[in-house]
Amino acid sequence: MKFNKLFKSLAVTLAVFGTGAILASCGNSSSSKNYKSELTNSGKLTIGLEGTYAPYSYRQNGQLKGFEVDLAKDVAKKLGLKVNFVQTKWDSLIAGLGSNRYDAVMNNMTVTPQREKLYSFSEPYAYSYYTLITKSDSKMMSIKDIKGMNIVDGAGTDNAVVAKKFGANVSSTPDNSTGYQLIQQGRADGTVNSVPAWKYFAKHNSTKGLKEIDVPTKLQAPAETSIMLNKNSKALTKKINQALAELRKDGTMKKLSMKYFGSDITTKND
């Protein structure tokens, strides 16, 4: 009788431990694969971008190239996925994320309080310092001088937010090149842009009639560039952060920055 009770007790104990081990095993397996269940397209990391903002992303001979394009490919590789790019205009870029056209947006996106209410962000992978571009004979000498001036920037961009912060009258422009042309033609007073984007443009295009005015960090802190994802993509966000950390640690991130910008924009300068 005692033997039977002991046997039953031992059987129950083993069953409990066995069930726990099975659940733990399932839990670990589920955790490792959970981020894949959040993907828009199975086996692919789908990225939304403009593809018109060199050197972050742009088309050359019909192919997408750029710092963020290469970084997205490296992140996808770390996740064991293929990358799928969806090119769209800025004014529909964020809306496309909300309607699950893609898993994330990589388009020199910066974190703002308004965006954080609706979306999640990865850890920063780049830092954008600001510059003011105006006519070479302009009397403007500082970002403070744009108050009341006609400044052109992409609608809803961080550059436009900064321009409005300093009191400018901001008009929309489809891209940087158009903005620079408007300034050269005397149809706009200036544009706020990121230093890397301006440097890249100046290296490959004529900047006749234009001048650059640096915006000191004491007046405007650099923008932190991150990958934007949906709020419910928690596992995917965590996995992407792990990938970014690895790419930063092994030097890949810095290497890509040097390739496209000629400097390391992946580290915040003190």
Disulfide bonds with the S-S distance in Angstrom:
none
